[in-house]
């Protein structure tokens, strides 16, 4: 994938979606995507949303609403981004606030470190690694976070991809 070809955003559990039905405000609503990946709106219950792009969900909603409304036009706007696990970058180990972070276009290791609050005092940042799926198999890459954060070595600022797992081990005493 080229640098300028970021993947389309996929809706995930925990996202909030604004469903706008043109000309029918009573059918428009803002709803959360439930943990089971579905949403419920006026007239429509249990519509699968997780794993779809906002445009795909809009077309699904139009198809279902067509039973009740002549030629519905639906727009879906995602707010409160979380995304499915496959679209998150997860940080585990000795980060100040280990967590899953929604992937953003051109996200780097430095962006991720800012998001999780940096390294703990016990982190072995130069022994960190990224687990990434390559050709359907997990592959491990080394990343030198201490060199990046404490020494300003920008060449260590690697790009992250959706689904990456950054593992930060504890230092040995």
N, C-alpha and C positions, 0 to 999 in steps of 0.2 A: 504494500500500500504506500503510495507516495505521500510525502509530508502534507500536501494540501488536500488529501482525500480522507478526511476524518469520517468515521462511520456515522450513519444516521443515528440520532438519539432514539433509544428504545425505552418505552414506558416501563416502570417497575413498581412493585409493591412499595407503598410509602410516598410515592409521587402524589401530587394533587393535580387534577386536570379540570380546566374550565371548559365546559361543553357549551358552545354557543350555537343555537338553532336560529338561523336568520328569520326574522319576522315573527318569531314565537318565543317571547321572553319567558313564558310560563313553562317551556320545555328546556330552557337553558339553565345550567346549574354549575356549581363548583363542587367537585366530589373528590374524596381520597381514593386512591387505588388500594384496595384491601390487601391483607397479607396473602389471600388466595389468588391475587392478581386480577380480580374482577372489580367492576364498578356498577353502581345502581343509580339511575337517573329517573326523572319523571317519565312514566309510561314504560320504561325499560329496566328490567331487573337482571342482574348477574351477567353483564356483558364482559367477556374476557378482554383485558386491556394490556396486561403485562406481556412484554415481548413485541408489541406493535409500535410502529412509529405513530406520532400524532395524526398524520395524514391517513394511515391505514385505519386507525380507530375512528376517525371522522367518517370514512367511507362505510365502515361496519355500522356505525350509528345511523347513517342515512338509509342504509338497506333495511334495518329493523324499523326505523321510524316511518318508512314508506308504507307500512301496514296501516298507520294511523293518519299520516299527513301526506298531501300531494306534493311531490318533488321537494323533499326537505333538503336544505343546504346546511351542513354542519361544519363548524371549525372547532378544532381541539387545540387548546393552549396549555402546555405543561408548566406548572409552577411547583416550587418546593422539590427540586430535582433530587432524586435518589438513584433511580435507574435499577435495572436488574443486576444481579451479581456479576453477570458476564460483562457489564458495562462499568463496573466499579474497579478501582485500584485499591487493594487492601494492604494495610500496613500492620504487621504483627511484631511483637518483641519489644525492644527498648526504645520505643518512641514515647514522647511525653503523653500523647493521647492516641494510642493505637486504634484504628478504625477503618471502615470501608469509606472511600471517598468517591463521589461520582466522577467519572472520567470527563475531562475537558480537552478539547482540541489542543494539540501541541503541549500537553502536560509533560513536565519534566520532574526529575527526582527532587530538585530544589523546590518546585511548586508544591510537591507532595510533602516535603519536610516542613514547609511553612504551614500547610493545612493541619498537620498533626502536632504542631508545636515544637518540632525539633527532636533532638535526641536526649535521653536521660543521662545523668552523670555516670551511669553504669554501662552505657552502650559501647559496643565495639563497632563503631560506624564503618571502619575500613574492612570489616569482615562481613558486611551486609551483602545480601544477594537478592536478585529478582528471579522469581519463578514465572515463566511465560510459556504459554502453549505455542509450540512451533510445529507445523505440519501434524497437528493432532496429538502431539506428545509434549509433556512438560519438559522444559529445558531450564537450567539454572545458569545465571549470569552474575558475575561479581560486580559490586559497585562500591566505591570508596567514599562513603558519606562524610567521614571526618575530613578527608582531603578537600571535599567540596565545601563543606560548611565552615570548618575552622581555618582552612588554609586558602580558601578562595580559588581553588583549582577548578575553573569552569569547565575544563575538558572532562571532568567527572560528572557533569550534569547531563545524564542520559535521558532520552525520551521514554516516557511510560506509555503503555498501551492498555486498552480496556481488558480487564481480566487479570492483569499483572498482580502478583503478590510480592511485596517488599518485606523481607525478613531481616530484622536487626537483632543480632545476637547480643548476649550480655558479655562484658569483658571478663577475662580470667584474672584472678588475683594471685 
